[in-house]
Amino acid sequence: MKIKLDDVIEALEFVNDGMDAGAYLNPKTYEIVYIDDYIDISPEKKEEIYDEYISLPSKYYIDEYSMMEEFIETIDEVKLYNQLYIAISGKGAFRRFKDTCINFDIIDDWYRFRDEKYKELAIEWCKDNNIEYI
């Protein structure tokens, strides 16, 4: 049995979207489930998931801020490079970064870069957990 890499990527993106949810893979069925304070799930089922399922990386491990920094390092144009570094300073960094990417018409470049990073994380997680993927 193999898991679809897109399913792992989708789970990573969901967890990283600011939700305080954890994603877990059932190693027998390859079903991904989510647990947070708002999902109605019995304590027994939660315990089973924590004990028997494989945890996917948390939003803290994913670290999209570092992805933004890595993306900025790919920029050759000095003005744009500086604007992006200014954008990620302080509160509201994600919004300002995205707005700056839109203003300089590189938002699609950012999304491609970010998608590739999620794919790399998903592949690394699968390999680390001996999970075959397609």
N, C-alpha and C positions, 0 to 999 in steps of 0.2 A: 504494500500500500504506500502511496506517495501523496503528499499534501501539495496543493496548488500554491506556488510561491505567492501568487496574487492574494490568496486568502491570508497568508502571514503578513504581507505588506499592509493589507487593509486593517488587520488587527493592530499593527504597530501605529498606523495613522490614527485609528480610533482612540487608542490609549493616549497618544500624544496630543490629542485635540483638547487638552485641558480638563478632560474628565479624570476623576480620581478612581478610574476603573482599572482593574487588573485583567489581563487576558491570559487564559490558560488553555492548553491543548490536551485533549483526551488522547493518550498515546495508543489507545486501542481503535478508536473510531476516526481520529484526526479531526474531530469537531472542536471548534474554538468557542469557548464560553467566556463571559465577562462577569466580573463580580465588582460591585461597588455598594455604597450605602443605600442606593436608591433601587437596586434590582431586588425584587422580591424572591428570595431563595431561602430555603430552610437552612437552619444551622447545621443539620446533618449533611446536607448536600454541599454546603460550603466546606465543611471539614473534609469530605471526600475529595473535593476538588483540590484543596490545599495539599492533601496527602498523596494523591494519586496522579494528578495532572502535572504537566510541565508548564512552568510559568514562562510567558513571553517577556521580553524586556519591558521595563517600566518607562514612563515618560522621562524619568531622570537619567536613565541609561541612553535613551534615544538622543537627547540633547540637541534639539533643532537650532539652538543658539550657536553651537559649534559648527553646525552645517552652514549657517549664514557666514560665519567667519571664514570658513574654508572657501565658500563661494566668492567672497570678496577677494581672497588671495588669487583668484583666477582672472581678476579684472586688470587689464593693462592700462586703461585710460586713467590717468592720475586724478582728474577731477571727479570722475565717477567713483573711483576707489575711495577717495576721501569722503565723498558724500555718503557712501554706504557705511563707512566706519562711524561717521557722525550719527547716522540714523540708528545704529544699534547701541548707542550709548544711553543708559538710563532707562527710566520707566517708559513703557510704550514702544520699546525697541522693535518688536515684531511688526506692529502696524506701520511705524515709520519706515522700516526696511522695505516692506511690501510697497508702500506708497512711492518710495524712491525708485524701486525697480519698475513700477508702472510709469512714473514720470520719465525715466530714461529708456523706456521701451525694452527692458530686459527681463520682464516678468516671466516670459516663457522660458528664457534661459535658466532663471532661478528654479522654476518648477521642474524642468528636466534634470537639473543638478540635484535638487532635493529628492526627486523620484529615484534617481540612481543611488543616492545614499540610503534610502529606505530599502531598496533592493539589496544592496550590499549588507545591510544589517540583517535582513531576513535570511539571506544565504548563510551568513556567519552563524546566526542562531540555529538554523537547521543543521549545519555541520557540527556545531558544538554539542548538539543534542542527538546526534546520529539519526536525524530525520531526513528521509529521502523526499525530494521535492521535484515537481515538474513545472 
